[in-house]
Amino acid sequence: MMLSTQARLGIVFFMVLIVGITSLSVWNNQIEFVPLFEEKLKVEDANKITAKLTELGAEYRIGANSSEIFVSPTDKPNILLKLASGGQN
């Protein structure tokens, strides 16, 4: 059974549309991370802070040189307040 040229183009268009929507959905769901602090940290300090962030259940990323900590921009103010208060609510 041979498909017409129009049917083949329709199938290709549909496949491209599905791939495009899937790619857009994945890209849109990626979380942007921003530095938790403006200055670079000593590795020892970064280690203590990441231990506290883990204890708080905060999502974070560590920079390539281990002296930067990145968090979600929407979580940053709350994280800074919790760190300043010693992690207490």
Secondary structure, 3 states (H helix, E strand, C coil): CCCCHHHHHHHHHHHHHHHHHHHHHHHHCCCCCEECCCCCCCHHHHHHHHHHHHHHCCCEEECCCCCCEEECCCCHHHHHHHHHCCCCC
